[in-house]
Structure formats: C-alpha cells, structure tokens
Amino acid sequence: MLMLLHMDHPWPWSIREIGRELGNELLAAYAIVSLHAAGLIHRTGEFVFPARTATRFQQLSSTFE
C-alpha cells in the first residue's frame, strides 16, 4: 500500500512493476488481491491504483506528522 501511495511515482502501477519492486511477483500478486478485497485499491486490467479513501487517509495522516 505504501508503494502505491508514494507520491514520487505516478499511478497506475502495473502488477509487474510492483513485483519487480518487491523482488517477488507472487508476493506482489497476493498483496494486490488482499488490498483489492479490502477495498483499498482499484484494478484495471494489469494496473492498480489506490482507492480515494486510501489516498485521503495518507493525506490526513501526513498532516499530523
């Protein structure tokens, strides 16, 4: 989730990019399925991006740091 919310990389992320960053495509696929099931990300084909609620939470939490 933190990778998707990182502002230096624009959305969307491909599943392969996430797998490459994590060094494990199976782990990336599992994370994507889990985040999608929780409603924290949206999927469009092979691309994913954070849900609005997740990005808003990130914005709010960064204001309190």
PDB file of N, H, CA, C and O in Angstrom:
ATOM      1  N   MET A   1       0.821  -1.181   0.000  1.00  0.00           N
ATOM      2  CA  MET A   1       0.000   0.000   0.000  1.00  0.00           C
ATOM      3  C   MET A   1       0.869   1.249   0.000  1.00  0.00           C
ATOM      4  O   MET A   1       0.570   2.221  -0.693  1.00  0.00           O
ATOM      5  N   LEU A   2       1.945   1.218   0.780  1.00  0.00           N
ATOM      6  H   LEU A   2       2.187   0.428   1.343  1.00  0.00           H
ATOM      7  CA  LEU A   2       2.820   2.389   0.836  1.00  0.00           C
ATOM      8  C   LEU A   2       3.456   2.698  -0.514  1.00  0.00           C
ATOM      9  O   LEU A   2       3.654   3.863  -0.860  1.00  0.00           O
ATOM     10  N   MET A   3       3.774   1.658  -1.272  1.00  0.00           N
ATOM     11  H   MET A   3       3.613   0.712  -0.991  1.00  0.00           H
ATOM     12  CA  MET A   3       4.334   1.882  -2.607  1.00  0.00           C
ATOM     13  C   MET A   3       3.335   2.624  -3.484  1.00  0.00           C
ATOM     14  O   MET A   3       3.709   3.540  -4.216  1.00  0.00           O
ATOM     15  N   LEU A   4       2.091   2.240  -3.413  1.00  0.00           N
ATOM     16  H   LEU A   4       1.787   1.496  -2.818  1.00  0.00           H
ATOM     17  CA  LEU A   4       1.079   2.870  -4.248  1.00  0.00           C
ATOM     18  C   LEU A   4       0.796   4.308  -3.829  1.00  0.00           C
ATOM     19  O   LEU A   4       0.406   5.134  -4.655  1.00  0.00           O
ATOM     20  N   LEU A   5       0.990   4.602  -2.560  1.00  0.00           N
ATOM     21  H   LEU A   5       1.307   3.931  -1.890  1.00  0.00           H
ATOM     22  CA  LEU A   5       0.725   5.948  -2.064  1.00  0.00           C
ATOM     23  C   LEU A   5       1.932   6.877  -2.176  1.00  0.00           C
ATOM     24  O   LEU A   5       1.813   8.078  -1.937  1.00  0.00           O
ATOM     25  N   HIS A   6       3.075   6.336  -2.534  1.00  0.00           N
ATOM     26  H   HIS A   6       3.171   5.360  -2.729  1.00  0.00           H
ATOM     27  CA  HIS A   6       4.289   7.142  -2.661  1.00  0.00           C
ATOM     28  C   HIS A   6       4.096   8.137  -3.795  1.00  0.00           C
ATOM     29  O   HIS A   6       3.798   7.742  -4.922  1.00  0.00           O
ATOM     30  N   MET A   7       4.260   9.396  -3.516  1.00  0.00           N
ATOM     31  H   MET A   7       4.502   9.717  -2.601  1.00  0.00           H
ATOM     32  CA  MET A   7       3.946  10.444  -4.485  1.00  0.00           C
ATOM     33  C   MET A   7       4.995  10.628  -5.585  1.00  0.00           C
ATOM     34  O   MET A   7       4.716  11.292  -6.584  1.00  0.00           O
ATOM     35  N   ASP A   8       6.194  10.058  -5.427  1.00  0.00           N
ATOM     36  H   ASP A   8       6.421   9.519  -4.616  1.00  0.00           H
ATOM     37  CA  ASP A   8       7.221  10.211  -6.457  1.00  0.00           C
ATOM     38  C   ASP A   8       6.944   9.359  -7.690  1.00  0.00           C
ATOM     39  O   ASP A   8       7.526   9.600  -8.747  1.00  0.00           O
ATOM     40  N   HIS A   9       6.084   8.389  -7.573  1.00  0.00           N
ATOM     41  H   HIS A   9       5.611   8.194  -6.714  1.00  0.00           H
ATOM     42  CA  HIS A   9       5.745   7.522  -8.706  1.00  0.00           C
ATOM     43  C   HIS A   9       4.274   7.727  -9.041  1.00  0.00           C
ATOM     44  O   HIS A   9       3.407   7.491  -8.200  1.00  0.00           O
ATOM     45  N   PRO A  10       3.987   8.164 -10.266  1.00  0.00           N
ATOM     46  CA  PRO A  10       2.583   8.390 -10.628  1.00  0.00           C
ATOM     47  C   PRO A  10       1.820   7.080 -10.780  1.00  0.00           C
ATOM     48  O   PRO A  10       2.416   6.034 -11.038  1.00  0.00           O
ATOM     49  N   TRP A  11       0.519   7.139 -10.623  1.00  0.00           N
ATOM     50  H   TRP A  11       0.034   7.989 -10.414  1.00  0.00           H
ATOM     51  CA  TRP A  11      -0.328   5.974 -10.819  1.00  0.00           C
ATOM     52  C   TRP A  11      -0.621   5.848 -12.288  1.00  0.00           C
ATOM     53  O   TRP A  11      -0.422   6.819 -13.018  1.00  0.00           O
ATOM     54  N   PRO A  12      -1.059   4.772 -12.747  1.00  0.00           N
ATOM     55  CA  PRO A  12      -1.191   3.489 -12.059  1.00  0.00           C
ATOM     56  C   PRO A  12       0.118   2.713 -12.079  1.00  0.00           C
ATOM     57  O   PRO A  12       1.011   2.989 -12.879  1.00  0.00           O
ATOM     58  N   TRP A  13       0.212   1.749 -11.193  1.00  0.00           N
ATOM     59  H   TRP A  13      -0.513   1.524 -10.543  1.00  0.00           H
ATOM     60  CA  TRP A  13       1.333   0.816 -11.161  1.00  0.00           C
ATOM     61  C   TRP A  13       0.880  -0.461 -11.856  1.00  0.00           C
ATOM     62  O   TRP A  13      -0.270  -0.876 -11.708  1.00  0.00           O
ATOM     63  N   SER A  14       1.769  -1.079 -12.608  1.00  0.00           N
ATOM     64  H   SER A  14       2.703  -0.742 -12.728  1.00  0.00           H
ATOM     65  CA  SER A  14       1.445  -2.389 -13.159  1.00  0.00           C
ATOM     66  C   SER A  14       1.806  -3.446 -12.114  1.00  0.00           C
ATOM     67  O   SER A  14       2.638  -3.219 -11.236  1.00  0.00           O
ATOM     68  N   ILE A  15       1.172  -4.583 -12.232  1.00  0.00           N
ATOM     69  H   ILE A  15       0.497  -4.768 -12.945  1.00  0.00           H
ATOM     70  CA  ILE A  15       1.450  -5.679 -11.308  1.00  0.00           C
ATOM     71  C   ILE A  15       2.917  -6.108 -11.439  1.00  0.00           C
ATOM     72  O   ILE A  15       3.555  -6.467 -10.449  1.00  0.00           O
ATOM     73  N   ARG A  16       3.436  -6.068 -12.650  1.00  0.00           N
ATOM     74  H   ARG A  16       2.918  -5.776 -13.454  1.00  0.00           H
ATOM     75  CA  ARG A  16       4.855  -6.424 -12.860  1.00  0.00           C
ATOM     76  C   ARG A  16       5.789  -5.433 -12.181  1.00  0.00           C
ATOM     77  O   ARG A  16       6.801  -5.827 -11.602  1.00  0.00           O
ATOM     78  N   GLU A  17       5.453  -4.145 -12.249  1.00  0.00           N
ATOM     79  H   GLU A  17       4.631  -3.825 -12.720  1.00  0.00           H
ATOM     80  CA  GLU A  17       6.288  -3.141 -11.578  1.00  0.00           C
ATOM     81  C   GLU A  17       6.330  -3.395 -10.072  1.00  0.00           C
ATOM     82  O   GLU A  17       7.388  -3.315  -9.449  1.00  0.00           O
ATOM     83  N   ILE A  18       5.188  -3.695  -9.507  1.00  0.00           N
ATOM     84  H   ILE A  18       4.328  -3.760 -10.013  1.00  0.00           H
ATOM     85  CA  ILE A  18       5.123  -3.963  -8.076  1.00  0.00           C
ATOM     86  C   ILE A  18       5.946  -5.207  -7.740  1.00  0.00           C
ATOM     87  O   ILE A  18       6.696  -5.221  -6.763  1.00  0.00           O
ATOM     88  N   GLY A  19       5.800  -6.240  -8.550  1.00  0.00           N
ATOM     89  H   GLY A  19       5.191  -6.229  -9.344  1.00  0.00           H
ATOM     90  CA  GLY A  19       6.582  -7.458  -8.352  1.00  0.00           C
ATOM     91  C   GLY A  19       8.070  -7.203  -8.439  1.00  0.00           C
ATOM     92  O   GLY A  19       8.848  -7.750  -7.658  1.00  0.00           O
ATOM     93  N   ARG A  20       8.468  -6.371  -9.393  1.00  0.00           N
ATOM     94  H   ARG A  20       7.836  -5.927 -10.028  1.00  0.00           H
ATOM     95  CA  ARG A  20       9.887  -6.036  -9.545  1.00  0.00           C
ATOM     96  C   ARG A  20      10.391  -5.260  -8.326  1.00  0.00           C
ATOM     97  O   ARG A  20      11.485  -5.523  -7.828  1.00  0.00           O
ATOM     98  N   GLU A  21       9.602  -4.316  -7.854  1.00  0.00           N
ATOM     99  H   GLU A  21       8.713  -4.102  -8.258  1.00  0.00           H
ATOM    100  CA  GLU A  21       9.997  -3.523  -6.681  1.00  0.00           C
ATOM    101  C   GLU A  21      10.097  -4.382  -5.422  1.00  0.00           C
ATOM    102  O   GLU A  21      11.001  -4.194  -4.607  1.00  0.00           O
ATOM    103  N   LEU A  22       9.175  -5.319  -5.267  1.00  0.00           N
ATOM    104  H   LEU A  22       8.441  -5.472  -5.929  1.00  0.00           H
ATOM    105  CA  LEU A  22       9.189  -6.195  -4.100  1.00  0.00           C
ATOM    106  C   LEU A  22      10.176  -7.340  -4.240  1.00  0.00           C
ATOM    107  O   LEU A  22      10.550  -7.972  -3.252  1.00  0.00           O
ATOM    108  N   GLY A  23      10.598  -7.605  -5.477  1.00  0.00           N
ATOM    109  H   GLY A  23      10.294  -7.091  -6.280  1.00  0.00           H
ATOM    110  CA  GLY A  23      11.521  -8.701  -5.716  1.00  0.00           C
ATOM    111  C   GLY A  23      10.848 -10.055  -5.719  1.00  0.00           C
ATOM    112  O   GLY A  23      11.519 -11.084  -5.640  1.00  0.00           O
ATOM    113  N   ASN A  24       9.505 -10.066  -5.810  1.00  0.00           N
ATOM    114  H   ASN A  24       8.960  -9.230  -5.874  1.00  0.00           H
ATOM    115  CA  ASN A  24       8.756 -11.320  -5.765  1.00  0.00           C
ATOM    116  C   ASN A  24       7.380 -11.091  -6.374  1.00  0.00           C
ATOM    117  O   ASN A  24       6.528 -10.448  -5.762  1.00  0.00           O
ATOM    118  N   GLU A  25       7.162 -11.615  -7.574  1.00  0.00           N
ATOM    119  H   GLU A  25       7.854 -12.138  -8.071  1.00  0.00           H
ATOM    120  CA  GLU A  25       5.882 -11.399  -8.247  1.00  0.00           C
ATOM    121  C   GLU A  25       4.726 -12.109  -7.551  1.00  0.00           C
ATOM    122  O   GLU A  25       3.599 -11.614  -7.559  1.00  0.00           O
ATOM    123  N   LEU A  26       4.996 -13.260  -6.950  1.00  0.00           N
ATOM    124  H   LEU A  26       5.912 -13.662  -6.943  1.00  0.00           H
ATOM    125  CA  LEU A  26       3.944 -13.976  -6.234  1.00  0.00           C
ATOM    126  C   LEU A  26       3.486 -13.175  -5.015  1.00  0.00           C
ATOM    127  O   LEU A  26       2.289 -13.070  -4.748  1.00  0.00           O
ATOM    128  N   LEU A  27       4.438 -12.617  -4.286  1.00  0.00           N
ATOM    129  H   LEU A  27       5.410 -12.703  -4.503  1.00  0.00           H
ATOM    130  CA  LEU A  27       4.114 -11.774  -3.139  1.00  0.00           C
ATOM    131  C   LEU A  27       3.329 -10.546  -3.584  1.00  0.00           C
ATOM    132  O   LEU A  27       2.381 -10.139  -2.912  1.00  0.00           O
ATOM    133  N   ALA A  28       3.713  -9.961  -4.699  1.00  0.00           N
ATOM    134  H   ALA A  28       4.483 -10.291  -5.245  1.00  0.00           H
ATOM    135  CA  ALA A  28       3.008  -8.793  -5.225  1.00  0.00           C
ATOM    136  C   ALA A  28       1.570  -9.149  -5.593  1.00  0.00           C
ATOM    137  O   ALA A  28       0.645  -8.400  -5.278  1.00  0.00           O
ATOM    138  N   ALA A  29       1.379 -10.284  -6.254  1.00  0.00           N
ATOM    139  H   ALA A  29       2.130 -10.892  -6.510  1.00  0.00           H
ATOM    140  CA  ALA A  29       0.030 -10.709  -6.644  1.00  0.00           C
ATOM    141  C   ALA A  29      -0.842 -10.939  -5.411  1.00  0.00           C
ATOM    142  O   ALA A  29      -2.015 -10.566  -5.399  1.00  0.00           O
ATOM    143  N   TYR A  30      -0.274 -11.548  -4.386  1.00  0.00           N
ATOM    144  H   TYR A  30       0.678 -11.851  -4.396  1.00  0.00           H
ATOM    145  CA  TYR A  30      -1.021 -11.786  -3.150  1.00  0.00           C
ATOM    146  C   TYR A  30      -1.396 -10.457  -2.486  1.00  0.00           C
ATOM    147  O   TYR A  30      -2.524 -10.286  -2.023  1.00  0.00           O
ATOM    148  N   ALA A  31      -0.450  -9.524  -2.441  1.00  0.00           N
ATOM    149  H   ALA A  31       0.466  -9.663  -2.817  1.00  0.00           H
ATOM    150  CA  ALA A  31      -0.711  -8.219  -1.840  1.00  0.00           C
ATOM    151  C   ALA A  31      -1.815  -7.487  -2.597  1.00  0.00           C
ATOM    152  O   ALA A  31      -2.686  -6.868  -1.985  1.00  0.00           O
ATOM    153  N   ILE A  32      -1.780  -7.555  -3.912  1.00  0.00           N
ATOM    154  H   ILE A  32      -1.072  -8.058  -4.409  1.00  0.00           H
ATOM    155  CA  ILE A  32      -2.782  -6.873  -4.727  1.00  0.00           C
ATOM    156  C   ILE A  32      -4.165  -7.466  -4.497  1.00  0.00           C
ATOM    157  O   ILE A  32      -5.139  -6.729  -4.341  1.00  0.00           O
ATOM    158  N   VAL A  33      -4.255  -8.777  -4.474  1.00  0.00           N
ATOM    159  H   VAL A  33      -3.463  -9.376  -4.600  1.00  0.00           H
ATOM    160  CA  VAL A  33      -5.537  -9.431  -4.215  1.00  0.00           C
ATOM    161  C   VAL A  33      -6.067  -9.044  -2.840  1.00  0.00           C
ATOM    162  O   VAL A  33      -7.255  -8.762  -2.687  1.00  0.00           O
ATOM    163  N   SER A  34      -5.200  -9.031  -1.851  1.00  0.00           N
ATOM    164  H   SER A  34      -4.234  -9.260  -1.975  1.00  0.00           H
ATOM    165  CA  SER A  34      -5.606  -8.692  -0.484  1.00  0.00           C
ATOM    166  C   SER A  34      -6.050  -7.238  -0.370  1.00  0.00           C
ATOM    167  O   SER A  34      -7.071  -6.952   0.255  1.00  0.00           O
ATOM    168  N   LEU A  35      -5.299  -6.319  -0.965  1.00  0.00           N
ATOM    169  H   LEU A  35      -4.470  -6.551  -1.473  1.00  0.00           H
ATOM    170  CA  LEU A  35      -5.664  -4.902  -0.915  1.00  0.00           C
ATOM    171  C   LEU A  35      -6.948  -4.626  -1.679  1.00  0.00           C
ATOM    172  O   LEU A  35      -7.761  -3.799  -1.265  1.00  0.00           O
ATOM    173  N   HIS A  36      -7.127  -5.321  -2.793  1.00  0.00           N
ATOM    174  H   HIS A  36      -6.466  -5.993  -3.129  1.00  0.00           H
ATOM    175  CA  HIS A  36      -8.355  -5.155  -3.571  1.00  0.00           C
ATOM    176  C   HIS A  36      -9.563  -5.681  -2.799  1.00  0.00           C
ATOM    177  O   HIS A  36     -10.620  -5.051  -2.795  1.00  0.00           O
ATOM    178  N   ALA A  37      -9.411  -6.815  -2.157  1.00  0.00           N
ATOM    179  H   ALA A  37      -8.552  -7.327  -2.160  1.00  0.00           H
ATOM    180  CA  ALA A  37     -10.504  -7.392  -1.363  1.00  0.00           C
ATOM    181  C   ALA A  37     -10.885  -6.480  -0.198  1.00  0.00           C
ATOM    182  O   ALA A  37     -12.044  -6.441   0.213  1.00  0.00           O
ATOM    183  N   ALA A  38      -9.914  -5.754   0.326  1.00  0.00           N
ATOM    184  H   ALA A  38      -8.972  -5.785  -0.008  1.00  0.00           H
ATOM    185  CA  ALA A  38     -10.174  -4.832   1.438  1.00  0.00           C
ATOM    186  C   ALA A  38     -10.724  -3.491   0.955  1.00  0.00           C
ATOM    187  O   ALA A  38     -11.102  -2.648   1.768  1.00  0.00           O
ATOM    188  N   GLY A  39     -10.771  -3.291  -0.358  1.00  0.00           N
ATOM    189  H   GLY A  39     -10.464  -3.976  -1.019  1.00  0.00           H
ATOM    190  CA  GLY A  39     -11.301  -2.042  -0.906  1.00  0.00           C
ATOM    191  C   GLY A  39     -10.310  -0.890  -0.885  1.00  0.00           C
ATOM    192  O   GLY A  39     -10.702   0.270  -1.013  1.00  0.00           O
ATOM    193  N   LEU A  40      -9.026  -1.203  -0.724  1.00  0.00           N
ATOM    194  H   LEU A  40      -8.708  -2.145  -0.620  1.00  0.00           H
ATOM    195  CA  LEU A  40      -8.017  -0.154  -0.635  1.00  0.00           C
ATOM    196  C   LEU A  40      -7.401   0.221  -1.979  1.00  0.00           C
ATOM    197  O   LEU A  40      -6.775   1.274  -2.105  1.00  0.00           O
ATOM    198  N   ILE A  41      -7.576  -0.635  -2.980  1.00  0.00           N
ATOM    199  H   ILE A  41      -8.084  -1.491  -2.878  1.00  0.00           H
ATOM    200  CA  ILE A  41      -7.076  -0.328  -4.320  1.00  0.00           C
ATOM    201  C   ILE A  41      -8.141  -0.680  -5.344  1.00  0.00           C
ATOM    202  O   ILE A  41      -9.080  -1.429  -5.073  1.00  0.00           O
ATOM    203  N   HIS A  42      -7.960  -0.110  -6.536  1.00  0.00           N
ATOM    204  H   HIS A  42      -7.197   0.498  -6.756  1.00  0.00           H
ATOM    205  CA  HIS A  42      -8.788  -0.448  -7.688  1.00  0.00           C
ATOM    206  C   HIS A  42      -7.896  -1.134  -8.710  1.00  0.00           C
ATOM    207  O   HIS A  42      -6.704  -0.844  -8.806  1.00  0.00           O
ATOM    208  N   ARG A  43      -8.488  -2.045  -9.472  1.00  0.00           N
ATOM    209  H   ARG A  43      -9.457  -2.280  -9.394  1.00  0.00           H
ATOM    210  CA  ARG A  43      -7.752  -2.748 -10.530  1.00  0.00           C
ATOM    211  C   ARG A  43      -8.400  -2.450 -11.864  1.00  0.00           C
ATOM    212  O   ARG A  43      -9.623  -2.447 -12.001  1.00  0.00           O
ATOM    213  N   THR A  44      -7.545  -2.198 -12.850  1.00  0.00           N
ATOM    214  H   THR A  44      -6.551  -2.201 -12.739  1.00  0.00           H
ATOM    215  CA  THR A  44      -7.979  -2.032 -14.229  1.00  0.00           C
ATOM    216  C   THR A  44      -7.038  -2.863 -15.073  1.00  0.00           C
ATOM    217  O   THR A  44      -5.941  -2.426 -15.422  1.00  0.00           O
ATOM    218  N   GLY A  45      -7.478  -4.064 -15.394  1.00  0.00           N
ATOM    219  H   GLY A  45      -8.369  -4.419 -15.111  1.00  0.00           H
ATOM    220  CA  GLY A  45      -6.592  -4.974 -16.122  1.00  0.00           C
ATOM    221  C   GLY A  45      -5.383  -5.314 -15.282  1.00  0.00           C
ATOM    222  O   GLY A  45      -5.515  -5.807 -14.162  1.00  0.00           O
ATOM    223  N   GLU A  46      -4.196  -5.050 -15.824  1.00  0.00           N
ATOM    224  H   GLU A  46      -4.089  -4.650 -16.734  1.00  0.00           H
ATOM    225  CA  GLU A  46      -2.968  -5.355 -15.092  1.00  0.00           C
ATOM    226  C   GLU A  46      -2.474  -4.175 -14.257  1.00  0.00           C
ATOM    227  O   GLU A  46      -1.398  -4.243 -13.663  1.00  0.00           O
ATOM    228  N   PHE A  47      -3.246  -3.103 -14.211  1.00  0.00           N
ATOM    229  H   PHE A  47      -4.120  -3.047 -14.694  1.00  0.00           H
ATOM    230  CA  PHE A  47      -2.838  -1.916 -13.475  1.00  0.00           C
ATOM    231  C   PHE A  47      -3.653  -1.736 -12.206  1.00  0.00           C
ATOM    232  O   PHE A  47      -4.822  -2.115 -12.142  1.00  0.00           O
ATOM    233  N   VAL A  48      -3.016  -1.150 -11.198  1.00  0.00           N
ATOM    234  H   VAL A  48      -2.066  -0.842 -11.251  1.00  0.00           H
ATOM    235  CA  VAL A  48      -3.678  -0.891  -9.916  1.00  0.00           C
ATOM    236  C   VAL A  48      -3.386   0.542  -9.486  1.00  0.00           C
ATOM    237  O   VAL A  48      -2.360   1.120  -9.843  1.00  0.00           O
ATOM    238  N   PHE A  49      -4.303   1.095  -8.721  1.00  0.00           N
ATOM    239  H   PHE A  49      -5.138   0.626  -8.431  1.00  0.00           H
ATOM    240  CA  PHE A  49      -4.110   2.414  -8.137  1.00  0.00           C
ATOM    241  C   PHE A  49      -4.891   2.483  -6.838  1.00  0.00           C
ATOM    242  O   PHE A  49      -5.885   1.775  -6.677  1.00  0.00           O
ATOM    243  N   PRO A  50      -4.457   3.325  -5.908  1.00  0.00           N
ATOM    244  CA  PRO A  50      -5.105   3.372  -4.595  1.00  0.00           C
ATOM    245  C   PRO A  50      -6.525   3.937  -4.688  1.00  0.00           C
ATOM    246  O   PRO A  50      -6.822   4.790  -5.525  1.00  0.00           O
ATOM    247  N   ALA A  51      -7.377   3.443  -3.816  1.00  0.00           N
ATOM    248  H   ALA A  51      -7.136   2.750  -3.137  1.00  0.00           H
ATOM    249  CA  ALA A  51      -8.737   3.969  -3.718  1.00  0.00           C
ATOM    250  C   ALA A  51      -8.679   5.365  -3.108  1.00  0.00           C
ATOM    251  O   ALA A  51      -7.717   5.713  -2.422  1.00  0.00           O
ATOM    252  N   ARG A  52      -9.682   6.136  -3.355  1.00  0.00           N
ATOM    253  H   ARG A  52     -10.463   5.854  -3.912  1.00  0.00           H
ATOM    254  CA  ARG A  52      -9.719   7.509  -2.856  1.00  0.00           C
ATOM    255  C   ARG A  52      -9.617   7.559  -1.330  1.00  0.00           C
ATOM    256  O   ARG A  52      -8.963   8.443  -0.777  1.00  0.00           O
ATOM    257  N   THR A  53     -10.256   6.621  -0.663  1.00  0.00           N
ATOM    258  H   THR A  53     -10.788   5.902  -1.112  1.00  0.00           H
ATOM    259  CA  THR A  53     -10.193   6.614   0.801  1.00  0.00           C
ATOM    260  C   THR A  53      -8.761   6.403   1.291  1.00  0.00           C
ATOM    261  O   THR A  53      -8.353   6.996   2.290  1.00  0.00           O
ATOM    262  N   ALA A  54      -7.997   5.561   0.593  1.00  0.00           N
ATOM    263  H   ALA A  54      -8.329   5.079  -0.218  1.00  0.00           H
ATOM    264  CA  ALA A  54      -6.608   5.318   0.988  1.00  0.00           C
ATOM    265  C   ALA A  54      -5.756   6.565   0.766  1.00  0.00           C
ATOM    266  O   ALA A  54      -4.927   6.907   1.609  1.00  0.00           O
ATOM    267  N   THR A  55      -5.952   7.243  -0.357  1.00  0.00           N
ATOM    268  H   THR A  55      -6.626   6.966  -1.042  1.00  0.00           H
ATOM    269  CA  THR A  55      -5.169   8.450  -0.615  1.00  0.00           C
ATOM    270  C   THR A  55      -5.542   9.565   0.358  1.00  0.00           C
ATOM    271  O   THR A  55      -4.678  10.324   0.798  1.00  0.00           O
ATOM    272  N   ARG A  56      -6.806   9.661   0.688  1.00  0.00           N
ATOM    273  H   ARG A  56      -7.508   9.045   0.331  1.00  0.00           H
ATOM    274  CA  ARG A  56      -7.237  10.683   1.650  1.00  0.00           C
ATOM    275  C   ARG A  56      -6.673  10.393   3.037  1.00  0.00           C
ATOM    276  O   ARG A  56      -6.245  11.311   3.736  1.00  0.00           O
ATOM    277  N   PHE A  57      -6.669   9.129   3.437  1.00  0.00           N
ATOM    278  H   PHE A  57      -7.017   8.383   2.869  1.00  0.00           H
ATOM    279  CA  PHE A  57      -6.071   8.758   4.704  1.00  0.00           C
ATOM    280  C   PHE A  57      -4.596   9.150   4.738  1.00  0.00           C
ATOM    281  O   PHE A  57      -4.117   9.678   5.742  1.00  0.00           O
ATOM    282  N   GLN A  58      -3.884   8.897   3.658  1.00  0.00           N
ATOM    283  H   GLN A  58      -4.273   8.468   2.843  1.00  0.00           H
ATOM    284  CA  GLN A  58      -2.472   9.259   3.562  1.00  0.00           C
ATOM    285  C   GLN A  58      -2.308  10.761   3.721  1.00  0.00           C
ATOM    286  O   GLN A  58      -1.415  11.212   4.438  1.00  0.00           O
ATOM    287  N   GLN A  59      -3.151  11.535   3.070  1.00  0.00           N
ATOM    288  H   GLN A  59      -3.877  11.168   2.489  1.00  0.00           H
ATOM    289  CA  GLN A  59      -3.084  12.989   3.181  1.00  0.00           C
ATOM    290  C   GLN A  59      -3.314  13.448   4.620  1.00  0.00           C
ATOM    291  O   GLN A  59      -2.576  14.285   5.140  1.00  0.00           O
ATOM    292  N   LEU A  60      -4.338  12.895   5.253  1.00  0.00           N
ATOM    293  H   LEU A  60      -4.937  12.215   4.831  1.00  0.00           H
ATOM    294  CA  LEU A  60      -4.656  13.282   6.618  1.00  0.00           C
ATOM    295  C   LEU A  60      -3.555  12.876   7.588  1.00  0.00           C
ATOM    296  O   LEU A  60      -3.192  13.650   8.474  1.00  0.00           O
ATOM    297  N   SER A  61      -3.023  11.669   7.427  1.00  0.00           N
ATOM    298  H   SER A  61      -3.318  11.041   6.707  1.00  0.00           H
ATOM    299  CA  SER A  61      -2.005  11.202   8.356  1.00  0.00           C
ATOM    300  C   SER A  61      -0.708  11.983   8.199  1.00  0.00           C
ATOM    301  O   SER A  61       0.020  12.164   9.175  1.00  0.00           O
ATOM    302  N   SER A  62      -0.407  12.447   6.999  1.00  0.00           N
ATOM    303  H   SER A  62      -0.999  12.299   6.206  1.00  0.00           H
ATOM    304  CA  SER A  62       0.833  13.212   6.802  1.00  0.00           C
ATOM    305  C   SER A  62       0.726  14.605   7.405  1.00  0.00           C
ATOM    306  O   SER A  62       1.752  15.220   7.696  1.00  0.00           O
ATOM    307  N   THR A  63      -0.474  15.119   7.600  1.00  0.00           N
ATOM    308  H   THR A  63      -1.307  14.620   7.364  1.00  0.00           H
ATOM    309  CA  THR A  63      -0.618  16.438   8.212  1.00  0.00           C
ATOM    310  C   THR A  63      -0.364  16.404   9.710  1.00  0.00           C
ATOM    311  O   THR A  63      -0.094  17.441  10.316  1.00  0.00           O
ATOM    312  N   PHE A  64      -0.447  15.225  10.315  1.00  0.00           N
ATOM    313  H   PHE A  64      -0.666  14.382   9.823  1.00  0.00           H
ATOM    314  CA  PHE A  64      -0.248  15.088  11.748  1.00  0.00           C
ATOM    315  C   PHE A  64       1.157  14.622  12.119  1.00  0.00           C
ATOM    316  O   PHE A  64       1.437  14.385  13.294  1.00  0.00           O
ATOM    317  N   GLU A  65       2.031  14.489  11.146  1.00  0.00           N
ATOM    318  H   GLU A  65       1.804  14.681  10.192  1.00  0.00           H
ATOM    319  CA  GLU A  65       3.393  14.024  11.433  1.00  0.00           C
ATOM    320  C   GLU A  65       4.264  15.159  11.914  1.00  0.00           C
ATOM    321  O   GLU A  65       5.443  14.953  12.203  1.00  0.00           O
TER     322      GLU A  65
END
